[in-house]
Amino acid sequence: MRVLAVTNLYPPHHVGGYEIACRGVMERFHRAGHEVMVLTAGTRVPGVADDARPETVTVRRRLDGWWDWERFAPARPGLLRRVAVERTNQRAVLDAVRDFRPDVASIWNLGYVSYAIATRLEELGVPIVVNLGDDWICYAHEFDAWTTMFERRPWARPAGAALGLRTRLPRFDTATVTMASALIADRVDARCPWRFGRRALVPLGVETWDFPVTVPADRPWSWRLLYVGRILPIKGVHTLVRALALLPPEARLEIDGHGPDHEVQALRALAEEVGVGARLRITRSRRGELRDRYRSADVVVFPSEWEEPFGIVPLEAMACGVPLVASGTGGSGEFLADGVNCVLFRPGDPGTLAAALHRIADDPALRRRVVLGGTDTAGHMTMDECARRLAVLHAEAAAGAGGPAPQTAARDTPRPEARPLVPPIGPSR
């Protein structure tokens, strides 16, 4: 099977676990004997360290995007720039199909890049599988500065056609869609401008190449707290800093992640305000260093306050044999169970977070129980299992299994309001 993967970012240039999952699946496809080509953007994400793992599949970094990474906001280019970006992207997918002749296209994220890539794939008769690690498909089309021009001014489509460019959004009428959580499926049902006839729930999994499932020996508690992920208010980091002020003076918090400079500075200012500035450390590890970071902590805190589409950090912590305290929001709540593989607290509440940390600090038997429960969860929810299930669905799509789904064009369906809570790049961190 020849698989053409299309995504906006691909490691080593990534910001979260969604891109890591894409690479993990594509590398496993390759190891299973399938031919893989990845078509992605050449974007370098500021402040994100390269992953040293060598590429094992063919990667073409030829796509351009609709995102201003310096402002961290949608790009608003002029007409000539829009034409240039769209020429680049549509030519890139035509070249990839001509050179590679894929049996199936595996779309992971079109946020920040051109939706007409999928339109071209449909025209060329390439079967499509859309893999949703979050709900980008519900709103990311609003960032496409090319197709939005013509969706709002359909009378101008002949001008785009005269340039040899496609101006319509894809139909996705025969696509297979996979969702990483039931929450994503619910959001797609409620907000997505497309309706999919063939769909499957395929949870993401922990990357056991980086985080092999292990259970460390019991050790004394020393109040070393770890947060891994993006530094944004919706991720609960401010609540975590406030909770730190309610813990014993020996408690220390390491935040390992990245975020906009103003958010990092705001978090440092909050720590000073509540009197824990000297007890907070902010770092940014390379991915290859994260396993040691996890294993050096007494507890990993996952304090997210928005409805996480999935949440890969809890699984990484579990795989490393570290107890987890979590808010259990969104898709993460589908595999987190209080007292079984974690200790839960009320999202956004520093008091209940501090109480949860005291609970796990004061009860070695509870710590041991959630560690064992966590390693059991991580052992079942692996990238190997995710890739195995996705390979079956891609093969079925390539073979034309199931027949066409009911046809519902995006342009004939009411549009939801574009309301992204975080950039449509990944659920993970």
N, C-alpha and C positions, 0 to 999 in steps of 0.2 A: 504494500500500500504506500502510495506517495502522498505525504501530508504537507500542505502549505499552511503554516501557522502565520496568522496576521495579528499583530498586537502593537500598541503604541510604544511600549518600552520593553526591553528584554535585557536581562542581566548580561554584563555587570552593571548596566545603567538602569537602576531601579530605585523605587522608594518604598516598596512594601512587599508583602507576602504573595500578592496576586501574581506579580511578575516572576517571583521565585517558583510559584506553583506551575506556571506556564513552562518555564525551563525544565523543571523536574519531570513533567509529563512528556515534553518533547524528547528529552534525553532518554527516557525509558522507552518511548516509541522506537527511537534509534537503536537502542540495545536489543529490542525485540525483533529487529530485522527490517523495520519500516524505513523508508527514505523520508527525510525531513528537511524542509527549507523553512526558515523563519524570515518573514518580511516585517521589518520594524523601523522605527525612527532612529536617526543618528544622535538624538538628544543626549547631552550630558547633564545629569541632574546636579545642580550646585550642592556642594556639601556632602554628597553621597560617595563614600569610598568604593573603589572598584573591588569586586570579588575576584580573587586570583584564580578561580577554577577555569581551566581552559574550555573553550567552546568545543563541543563534540558534534554539533550539527552545523549545517551550512546556514549562516546568518547574513542577510542582506540588510544593511542599515541605510536604506534609501528613502524612507518616508520623511516628509516634512510635516509640521504640525500647526495647530491653531491655539497654542498656549504660550503666554509670555512668562517664562520661568523666572525672570528677574522681578516682575511685579507679582508673580504667582496669581495670575488672573487670565481670563480669556483674551486672546489676541484680537485686535481690531484693525486688521491690515486694510490698506487701500485696494482698489480694484486690480491694479496691475500685479500686486503681490498675491492676491487671491488666485488670479489666473496662473501665476507661476507655481504656487504651491500645488494647485490642482493638477496642472500638467505633470509635475514631478510625481505625484502620488498615483495618478491613473496610469502613467507610463510605467511606473515601477511594478504595478500589479500585472499589467499586460506582458511585460518582459518576463516576470516570474512564471506566469502561466505558460508562455511560449517556451522558455528554457527548461522548466521543470516538469511540465505536463502533469499536474497533481490529480490524484483521484478524488481528493476531498480537501476542502479548506477548513481550517480550524481557527475560528475567530475568537480571540480572547479579550480584546478591548479596542474599540474604535474611538474612545475618548481622546480628544486632541488631534486626531487624524481624520482623514476623509472617509465619510460614509459611502461615497461613490466607489470606493474600493470593492465593497460588497455588491454594489450595483453592477459593476463590471464582471465580477465573478458569476453572478446570476446570468448575465447575458452570454457568458462563455460556457454555461452549462456545468459549472463546477459545483458539486454538492457542498452544502455549508453546514457546519456544526458551530453553534454559538455557545461558548462556555462562560457562564456568568458566576464570577466570584464575588460580585456585588451587583447593584442594580443600575450600572452605567447606561444600559440600553434604554432606561426610562427617560433619561434627560440629556445624555451627552450629545445627541444630535444637535442640540441648540448651540453647541460650541463650534460646529462645523460652519465656518464663515463663508463657504462656497454654496452648499445646498440651501442654507437658510435664506440666501438672497433670492433664490428662485421659488422656494416654498412661499415666501411672502409676496413675490412678484412673478407669478406663473406666466404672465404675458411676456416675460423677458427670456423664456427658455430658448427660443430660436437663436438668440445671441450666443448662448453657451454652446448650442449645437454647432453653430458656425465655426466655433473654435475647436471642434472635434472633441468636446468634453461632455461627459454626462452630468446632468443637473438634478436628477431625481434621487431621492432616498431609495434604498433597496426595499424590495417587497417582503423578503424573508418568508415567503409563502410556502416554500418547501424545506425550510431550514429545520434542523433538529436543535433544540436548546437544552443545555444542562444547567442546573442551578446548584450552588454549593450548600444551600440551606432552604428550609421551608419558608423562612422569612423573605428571602429573595423571590421565591415563587409567589408569595402573597403580594409583594410589591409589584412584580411584573403583571399580575392579574389586575391590580388596582390602578396602575399608573402608566403602563407601557403602551405606546401607540401601535404596537404590533401584537398580533395574536398568533401563538405557535401551536400547531397541531401535534407535533411530536416533541415531547419534553421528558426529562428525567432528572431526578434528584441524585446528584453525585457529590457528596461532601469532599472538600479538599482534605489533604492529609499532611502529617508532619514529614518533613524531608529527613528521612532516617540516614541519608548519606552524611548530612551535617550533624544530626542529632540522633545517634543510635539510642534505642530505648535501653536505659540502664537504671538500676536502683542502687544508689550509694549507701554506704554504711551509715548507721545512726551517728549523730554528732551533737555536741552541746549547742544549745541555742545562744546566739550572740547578737540578735537584733540587727542583722544585715538585710535590708530590704532592697529589692531590685524591681525597677520598671523598665521594660523594653518596648520601644515604639515611638511614634511621632509625638512631638511636643505641641499639642493643641488642646484647648480647653475641653472640647468634646471627648477627648480621650481620658479625662478625669485626672490629669496630672495636678491640677490646682487642688482638687479634693484630697489627693494623696499628700501633698505638702502640708495642708491644714491638719490632716490626720497625724502627720509626723510630730506636730507640736503637742499632741495628746498622748504621745508615747514616752517611755522612760528616756532620760537624757542620753543613755548609751545607744539608743536607736540611730542608725545611719541609713540614709536613702541614696542609692545610686540610680540616676535616670540615664539610660543608655539609648540614645535616639537622636533625632534631628527635627528641626522645625524652623519656621521663619525667625529671623533674629529678634524681631519685636516680641514674639511669644516666649523665646528663651529668656530675654531680659525681664519680661513681666513675671515669669516664674521665679527668677532669682530675687526680684524685688519683693514678691510675696513671701518667699522664704525668710528674707530679712525682717519683713514686717511682723511675722508670727514668731520670730526668734529662733529659727532653725537654719539660718544661712550657713553656719559652720558645719551642719550635719547633712548638707545636701551636696552631692557631686553629680555633675552632668558630663557624660562622656559620649563618644560615638565610636563604637567598635566596628571593625570589619566583620563580615559574616563569619569568617573562619574563626574568629575569636569569641563568638557568642556562647558557644557551648561551655567554655571555661567560665564566662561571666555568670551564666545560669547556675552552674554547679558550685560557684563560690558563695552564692547567696543562701540565706536561711529561708527566705520566702520570696516568691515572685508575686507581684501585685498587678492585676489586670483591672483597672478601675473605670473602664470606659463608661461614658454617660449617654452616648447615642446608641441607636440600635445597630450594633455591629452586624454587617452582613454575614460574617463567619467568625473570624478571630483565630489566627494561627499561633499567636504567642502562647496562649494557654497550653496548646499541644506541645510546643517546643519545651516549655517548662516541665510538663509532665514526662516527656521523653527523657529529660535530664535528671529525673528523680527528685525534683524540687517541689515542696508543697506550694500550693497556689491559693491565693485569696483573690476573689473576683466579684465583679458586679453582676455578671451573668446576663448582660443586655443582649437583645437581638438574637442573631444566629448562634452566638456562643452559648446561650442558654439551652440550646438544643442538645448539647453534649456535656454540660456542666451540672453536677448534682451536689448539693450541700452535704458535707459530711461523708461523701462517697469518693469524689476525686478533687474536691476543693472545699473551701469555706466561702460562702457567699455573704455579701453585705448589700445594703440599700444604695443604689447608684446616687452619687452626688452628696452623700451624707458622711462627713468626716468622722462623726461619732460612732456610727455603726461600722465604719472601716477600721477605726482604732480598736473597737471591741472585737472584731473578727481577728485582728492581728494578736490581741491579747489571748483570745480563745486558742489560737493555734500555738502560741508561744508557751502557754501554761499547760498544755496537754500533749505530752510526747506520744501517747497512744493514738490521738487524733491525727497528729502529724504523720505517723507511720501509716495509718489507714488511708489518708488521702494521697500519700505518695504511691502506695500500692495500687489504689484505685486509678490514679492518674497514669501510671505506667501501663495498666491494663487498657485504659482508653486509648492512649497513644499507640499501643501495640496493634489495635484494631483499625485506627484511623491513620493510615500511612499513605504516603505518596505512591507507593507501589500499588495499593488497592485502588486508589483514585485513578491512576494511569491504566490499570487493567480494565476497569469499567468504561473509561473513556475510549479505550482502543476498540472495544466491542461496538460502541455507538458510532464511532467514526467509520468502522468497517461496514456497518449496516447502512450508513448514509452513502458511502461510496458505492455500495451495491444497489442503491435505490430501494432499500427495504421500506415497506410501509406505504408507498404511494404518496402522492402529493397531499399536503395538508390543505384545509379550507383556505381559500385565497382572501386575504384581507390586506389591502394596500395601506401603507403607512399614511399616505396623503389623504385617505378617505376616513381616517379614524381621528376623533377629537384628540388634540394634543394636551398632555398634562403641562402644568406650569413647570418650568425648569427651576429646580430647587435643590441643587446638590448640597449636602451637608459637609462633605469633604471632596477633594478632587477625585474623579473616577479612575483611580489608579490601583487601588488595592485594599483588601480588607484587613490585611494582616497586621500592620503595625500602627 
